[in-house]
Structures are given as C-alpha cells and as structure tokens.
C-alpha cells in the first residue's frame, strides 16, 4: 500500500492500482513484435495498441495515414525508411474537450544490426535478466509505451473519474523523421500539454537538439588498381572532406547550453554509411557517404545545413582535385529541428513535483542530444511538451538494449500521479 502525507486518498488509490506484472508483460509482448520502421510489424503494433486502449474503454481513433497528402504538406518532416503504409492511434479517456495531458510514445524501432552481437541471436526475446527487460526497443521506446498503457490501466482499475480528458498517443516513424507525430498533429489531436516518454535516465528533459540527414557524393576517376596514379580515388578525395567535417563538429560544440551538463558533444556529426567502388582492383570513381548533423538548440535547420555546406565547400576549394570536382551535398531523409519548453513552464514543475512525491527523489532538468517528436508537438501542434521516461538512451540502438524494471515501475508511478493531478482524478 502507498500512503504518504503528500498523496490524497485518490492519488494513493491510483498508485496502488498500477499492475506491475501487466506492465512488464506488455513490454515483453511489444518487444516480441519486430516493429522496425516502415515494416508490417510496425502497423501490427499500432493495431495492438488500438485494441488495448479500446478494451480499457478509451475512445480510440485509429486511422491509416494518407502518405501522399502528408508528403505534399510544406511542413512534412521527411522520412528515410521505405514505407507503403502507416497508422495513427490515439485513445482518449474522460469527458469531452481538449485533453489536459497526452502521453506519447513511438512504436517503431531501428534495425537489429549483426545478430551475432545479441544474446542467443534473438533481439526480440524480451528476456528478463538481472531485473531488466532486454531486446530491441526495450529502452527506445517500448518501455515508455508500456508505461503509458499502465497509466491508462490504473485509471480504469481504480475506477476514478476525470475532470479533464486524458490521451494516449502511439505513433510510427519517429526513428526516421517523425511522420507519425506529424500525422497525429495534422489529424487535429491536441492537448494542453504532452509528455513524451523517451528514455531520460531519471532527468526531466526540457530541450533536445535536432538532427538532419545528409548525403555526400564525392567524385573520383576510375582506373585499374595497378595504375592508380592515372585515376583519382574517390575514397582518398573524401579524406579532406571528412577532416573538415570533424573541424566543424568541434566548432559547433563550443559554448554549450548548461542543460547539457556533462555532455561535451551534444551536436555530433556522424558518418553512418559509406559506399565506394564496385571492384577490388579498380580505383573507385564515386563515394557516397550518409550521415547526421546535430542541430543546436534554437538554431534554424537552414542555418545548420548552410554550416555543413560551407565546410564542405571550403574543403573542396583547398583541394586540387575537389576544386574541379566538387562534392555534392543533399539533404534526404529525416529532418529534425531542435525543440524546447521553457524551464519555468508550469508543466515542468508539475512533472518535477510528481517525481519527488511518487519516486521519493530529487530530479534535475536536462537536454537531450538527439532529435525527437518534441519539436512537432510544440511547433506544429502548439503543445507544450517535454520528455520523461524510463531507460538510458546510451543503451538504445545497440545489442545491449535493456530497461531496468524498478526504474520502469518508478517512472510509471510518477506519470500516473501527473495524470491524476493534471486531469483532476476523483472518485
């Protein structure tokens, strides 16, 4: 039983109604659905969410995304993964009106990488070891989705009524640009505030950097490998460009916002893929490099793009080969702007207070170095939004991905208390 001087009788009843085993079971079930961005399993998990919310008595809006119409919208955030369909899912509980709070999570996950790096070569096991749930998406961010559903379940199990509506949003395509969040905003779903339950390592994240996908096409001149000097290797031509990008990265990570605390490089520039050549004994005539450029807080994406383009152009102008064969820079794929909520916004204090009461600990504010749906909810939807959720993002996208069960439960308690207070839970 939970009973403290800081909790009302209704709040204590709600926290007692959290079904911890069902919370873990939902997470394990979701991990078992291999919802890689753009795949059929992504849609399967959205349908699963819609059924879950409907079973709890939520008013559910489940719709097929109009991909062509969304792509034609000038605010379209871009995508990277091939996609033939997508679905949105929103459930609302309580009286009519604008929800006082929406909890949001994305259901899609990144690919698994080399299966040999995973325990038993199974990224979808949802295995429970050492009080943690393991598997692709355990941290990013099916734990957050499971927490949102656990809050919804507790509200129903405790048989409380809400003065203001509460919403659960499940979205697709966050990993490659935020199409699902964008579609949810275009659909007209709103809220007075939103919490995205991304993994935040116990902090309340009030700002996040952006991320822009870029592609570099570096030309070379093909010839036989034995007569290398007759041609020009596109790989070797790339080296001064790479050095210039490294210099730009260093420059952009000075004078950092204090919210980043001990993160000394929140605006990384990472080369994710490189393709060059088609024969071992031929000098490659083209190198294609794809990467991501970190966008600084409050920086316009156009300014970030211009900074990378200038760095590449300067490298080309200083190189005898590239001066006459310049690198082509394009911007395909996801285009995440940065986003933030003011640290003194009432939502921030409400989340902090809920954590202090429900989890019995102090909490600090921070900023995240990755792009997220926050900027779409804030900019397109006009919804004050922050991040607070279970897990450590440093474990995301890797073969050690996991979430601590105790942290998952604690976070769910704080979110439940937040919903109770914002939505006016009563008997």
Secondary structure, 3 states (H helix, E strand, C coil): CCCCCCCCHHHHHHHHCCCHHHHHHHHHHHHCCCCECCCHHHHHHHHHHHHHHHHCCCEEEEEECCHHHHHHCCCCCCCCCCCCCCEEEEEEECCCCCCCEEEEEECCECCCCCHHHCHHHCCCCCCEECCEEECCCHHHHHHHHHHHHHHHHHHHHCCCEECCCEEEEEECCCCCCCHHHHHHHHHCCCCCEEEECCCCCCCEEEEECEEEEEEEEEECECCEHHHHHHCECHHHHHHHHHHHHHHHHHHHCCCCCHHHCCCCCCCCEEEEEEEECCCCCECCCEEEEEEEEEECCCCCHHHHHHHHHHHHHHHHHCCHHHHHCCCEEECCCCEECCEECCCCCHHHHHHHHHHHHHCCCCCCEEEECCCCCHHHHHHCCCCEEEECCCCCHHHCCCCCCEEEHHHHHHHHHHHHHHHHHHHCEEC
